[in-house]
Amino acid sequence: MTKLSNLKAIALAGLIAVGLMVQATPSKAAGTEILTVAGGCFWCVEADFEKVKGVKEAVSGFAGGKTANPTYKQVTAGGTGHYEAVQITFDPAVVSASTLLDVFFRSVDPTDAGGQFCDRGPSYRTAIFATGAQKAAAEKAKAKAQADLGKAVVTPILGASKFYPADAYHQDYAKGSKIVLTRFGPKSQAKAYKAYRNACGRDQRVKELWGSAATFAS
């Protein structure tokens, strides 16, 4: 009887320890998921997905390449293998990965293998970085996008990749107040972003492809 009581006590202590570990786990790990996508200019992808209910954070950066801690200049010059990418942290209780993937395809031109809109070259191509359940969801979303468009979708679904955040200058660029010199003249980052997005033809092309399903096109 004493031996049985001891075993029960040990088991109870183990359960308590596990419970404490669960409680100590950061809420970000327990209550959120991460989806990483590449959709051309990361300023645009970040700004778009920050509007989605359930998205906690969107960070501009680089993924898919072989160079550790790449700079923006290195990536855009070519040779690193990286895509401009955005890491999206979201609450799956509010918005699912499947929904985000459907939205992603309808925010880009997934038929373009050479870049996106006015931005050309390998670093501006579209891609989804996913494994497991997210990969299955991405494959389903890709098939749906292809069926809806009636055209070949070239966006690759790649494995998980280390994500490198871009420097602070590129984060929340669409909301920035710093004055920058652009080909449109001196403007705040927010105004420079709007001018760039319009001149690049992003929304125009997305609306041409997706019509009313173009979630973010204005």
C-alpha positions in Angstrom: 0.0 0.0 0.0 2.8 2.4 0.9 4.5 1.6 -2.5 1.3 2.4 -4.3 0.9 5.6 -2.5 4.5 6.6 -3.4 3.9 5.9 -7.0 0.7 8.0 -7.0 2.7 10.8 -5.3 5.4 10.6 -8.0 2.8 10.6 -10.8 1.0 13.6 -9.3 4.3 15.5 -8.9 5.1 14.8 -12.5 1.7 16.1 -13.7 2.2 19.3 -11.6 5.6 19.8 -13.1 4.2 19.5 -16.6 1.4 21.9 -15.8 3.9 24.5 -14.5 6.0 24.1 -17.7 2.9 24.7 -19.9 2.0 27.8 -17.8 5.6 29.0 -18.2 5.6 28.7 -22.0 5.4 32.1 -23.6 2.0 32.9 -25.0 3.5 33.5 -28.4 4.6 29.9 -28.7 1.4 28.5 -27.2 -1.2 30.8 -28.9 0.2 31.8 -32.3 1.7 30.4 -35.4 4.1 31.7 -38.0 3.7 31.7 -41.8 6.5 32.9 -44.1 5.8 34.0 -47.6 7.6 35.9 -50.4 5.5 38.2 -52.6 7.8 40.7 -54.2 8.5 43.9 -52.3 8.4 43.0 -48.6 7.1 46.5 -47.7 3.9 45.7 -49.6 3.4 42.2 -48.2 4.1 43.4 -44.7 1.7 46.3 -45.0 -1.0 44.1 -46.5 -1.0 41.4 -43.9 -0.8 43.7 -41.0 -4.4 44.7 -42.0 -5.7 41.1 -41.5 -7.7 40.4 -38.4 -5.8 37.8 -36.3 -2.4 38.8 -37.6 -0.3 39.9 -34.6 2.9 41.0 -36.5 4.4 41.0 -39.9 8.2 41.4 -40.2 10.1 42.1 -43.4 13.2 40.1 -44.1 14.9 37.4 -46.2 14.5 33.6 -46.6 15.4 30.8 -48.8 19.1 31.6 -49.4 22.5 30.4 -48.4 24.0 33.6 -47.0 23.8 34.1 -43.3 22.6 37.5 -42.0 22.3 39.0 -45.5 22.0 42.7 -46.1 19.4 44.2 -48.4 22.1 45.3 -50.8 23.5 41.7 -51.0 20.1 40.2 -51.6 19.0 42.6 -54.3 22.4 42.4 -56.0 21.8 38.6 -56.4 23.8 35.6 -55.6 22.6 34.9 -52.0 19.6 32.8 -53.1 17.3 34.8 -50.7 13.8 36.0 -51.4 12.4 39.2 -49.9 10.1 37.6 -47.5 7.7 38.4 -44.7 7.3 36.4 -41.5 3.6 36.6 -40.4 2.7 35.8 -36.8 -1.0 35.1 -36.4 -3.5 33.7 -34.0 -5.0 30.5 -35.5 -8.1 30.9 -33.3 -8.9 34.1 -35.3 -7.5 33.4 -38.7 -6.3 30.1 -40.2 -3.1 29.4 -42.2 -5.4 28.2 -45.0 -7.2 31.6 -45.1 -3.9 33.5 -45.0 -2.6 31.4 -47.9 -5.7 32.0 -50.0 -5.4 35.7 -49.3 -1.6 35.6 -50.2 -2.2 34.1 -53.6 -4.8 36.8 -54.3 -2.4 39.6 -53.3 0.3 38.7 -55.8 0.7 37.6 -59.4 1.5 33.9 -58.9 1.8 33.4 -62.7 5.0 35.5 -62.9 8.3 33.5 -62.5 10.6 36.5 -63.0 9.7 38.8 -60.1 6.6 40.8 -59.1 5.2 43.8 -61.0 8.0 46.4 -61.6 10.5 44.5 -59.4 12.4 42.0 -61.4 14.9 39.3 -60.5 15.2 36.2 -58.2 14.8 38.0 -54.9 11.4 39.4 -55.9 9.8 36.0 -56.9 6.9 34.6 -55.0 7.3 31.6 -52.7 5.8 29.9 -49.6 8.0 28.4 -46.9 6.2 25.7 -45.2 6.3 22.1 -43.8 3.8 19.7 -42.4 0.2 20.9 -42.1 1.1 24.3 -43.6 2.6 22.7 -46.6 -0.5 20.7 -47.2 -2.6 23.8 -46.8 -0.3 25.7 -49.2 -0.6 23.0 -51.8 -4.4 23.1 -51.5 -4.4 26.9 -51.8 -2.1 26.8 -54.8 -4.4 24.3 -56.6 -7.4 26.5 -55.8 -5.6 29.6 -57.1 -4.7 27.8 -60.3 -8.2 26.6 -60.8 -9.7 30.0 -60.2 -7.3 31.7 -62.6 -7.3 29.1 -65.2 -3.5 29.6 -65.6 -0.4 27.9 -64.3 0.7 29.1 -60.9 4.4 29.1 -60.6 4.8 30.0 -56.9 6.9 27.3 -55.4 6.2 25.7 -52.0 9.6 25.4 -50.4 10.6 23.8 -47.1 11.1 25.6 -43.9 13.9 28.2 -44.2 15.8 30.3 -41.7 14.3 33.8 -41.7 16.6 36.9 -41.3 14.8 40.1 -40.4 15.7 43.1 -42.5 17.2 46.1 -40.6 14.9 48.6 -38.8 14.8 51.0 -41.8 12.6 48.5 -43.7 10.2 47.6 -40.9 6.8 49.3 -41.1 8.1 51.3 -44.0 4.5 52.0 -45.1 3.8 53.8 -41.8 7.1 55.7 -41.5 7.4 59.4 -41.0 11.1 59.8 -41.8 11.8 62.0 -44.9 13.5 60.1 -47.7 14.7 61.3 -51.1 12.9 59.4 -53.9 12.6 59.8 -57.6 9.3 61.5 -56.8 11.1 64.1 -54.6 11.5 64.3 -50.8 8.7 62.5 -49.1 7.9 60.8 -45.8 8.3 57.0 -46.0 4.6 56.5 -45.9 4.0 58.8 -48.9 7.1 57.4 -50.7 5.6 53.9 -50.2 2.2 54.9 -51.7 3.9 56.6 -54.7 6.1 53.5 -55.2 3.2 51.0 -54.9 1.2 53.0 -57.4 4.0 53.4 -59.9 5.0 49.8 -59.7 1.5 48.7 -60.8 1.0 46.2 -58.0 -2.7 46.8 -57.3 -3.5 47.3 -60.9 -2.1 44.0 -61.9 -3.6 42.1 -59.0 -7.1 43.5 -59.8 -6.6 42.6 -63.4 -5.9 39.0 -62.4 -8.2 38.5 -59.5 -11.0 41.1 -59.9 -13.1 41.5 -56.7 -11.1 38.7 -55.0 -8.0 40.9 -54.9 -8.1 41.4 -51.2 -5.8 44.3 -50.7 -5.9 46.1 -54.1 -7.3 49.6 -53.8 
